[in-house]
């Protein structure tokens, strides 16, 4: 696993631990889902339902694959090797990427405007400066929009253990004010 990928995993774990108790559990996914859906201004009920289903599948996949002792929580040690395993996790990430990026396109034009992108990413828990750096890495058009496809692809790339120098690496760089 590349060092960049390891840093991405650590960040994702910290974000998924939405209640800050040091482990990931079902409640964390409920908290994050509620925050993301609340930030999805203008999105229709079907887009919100799709992202809820994607978050639920994400949790279910983690719990099924990693919670071998049945305690209902995932530790960082359990999380690290699994999340970057495309064989085990790829379909879950693909569904999540489609649902989240579609949520950012409430008018269905295939484009995501910066303010909504920032709102959704902040709802997940990313730092605002890093969110803007990520958006810029997707090469927005003159109207400051990126494509749904670029964001979905970027989400999938984020979980690839062999990739470095990808737009998503901007989310784990040193945070600036």
Secondary structure in CASP SS format (residue, H / E / C, confidence):
PFRMAT SS
TARGET T0000
AUTHOR 0000-0000-0000
METHOD secondary structure of the structure
MODEL  1
X C 1.00
X C 1.00
X H 1.00
X H 1.00
X H 1.00
X H 1.00
X H 1.00
X H 1.00
X H 1.00
X H 1.00
X H 1.00
X H 1.00
X H 1.00
X H 1.00
X H 1.00
X H 1.00
X C 1.00
X C 1.00
X C 1.00
X C 1.00
X C 1.00
X C 1.00
X C 1.00
X E 1.00
X E 1.00
X H 1.00
X H 1.00
X H 1.00
X H 1.00
X H 1.00
X H 1.00
X H 1.00
X H 1.00
X H 1.00
X H 1.00
X H 1.00
X H 1.00
X H 1.00
X H 1.00
X C 1.00
X C 1.00
X C 1.00
X C 1.00
X C 1.00
X H 1.00
X H 1.00
X H 1.00
X H 1.00
X H 1.00
X H 1.00
X H 1.00
X H 1.00
X H 1.00
X H 1.00
X H 1.00
X H 1.00
X H 1.00
X H 1.00
X H 1.00
X H 1.00
X H 1.00
X H 1.00
X H 1.00
X H 1.00
X H 1.00
X H 1.00
X C 1.00
X C 1.00
X C 1.00
X C 1.00
X C 1.00
X C 1.00
X E 1.00
X E 1.00
X C 1.00
X H 1.00
X H 1.00
X H 1.00
X H 1.00
X H 1.00
X H 1.00
X H 1.00
X H 1.00
X C 1.00
X C 1.00
X H 1.00
X H 1.00
X H 1.00
X H 1.00
X H 1.00
X H 1.00
X H 1.00
X H 1.00
X H 1.00
X H 1.00
X H 1.00
X H 1.00
X H 1.00
X H 1.00
X H 1.00
X H 1.00
X H 1.00
X H 1.00
X C 1.00
X C 1.00
X C 1.00
X C 1.00
X C 1.00
X C 1.00
X C 1.00
X E 1.00
X E 1.00
X E 1.00
X H 1.00
X H 1.00
X H 1.00
X H 1.00
X H 1.00
X H 1.00
X H 1.00
X H 1.00
X H 1.00
X H 1.00
X H 1.00
X C 1.00
X C 1.00
X C 1.00
X H 1.00
X H 1.00
X H 1.00
X H 1.00
X H 1.00
X H 1.00
X H 1.00
X H 1.00
X H 1.00
X H 1.00
X C 1.00
X C 1.00
X C 1.00
X C 1.00
X C 1.00
X C 1.00
X C 1.00
X E 1.00
X E 1.00
X E 1.00
X H 1.00
X H 1.00
X H 1.00
X H 1.00
X H 1.00
X H 1.00
X H 1.00
X H 1.00
X H 1.00
X H 1.00
X H 1.00
X C 1.00
X C 1.00
X C 1.00
X C 1.00
X C 1.00
X C 1.00
X C 1.00
X C 1.00
X H 1.00
X H 1.00
X H 1.00
X H 1.00
X H 1.00
X C 1.00
X C 1.00
X C 1.00
X C 1.00
X C 1.00
X C 1.00
END
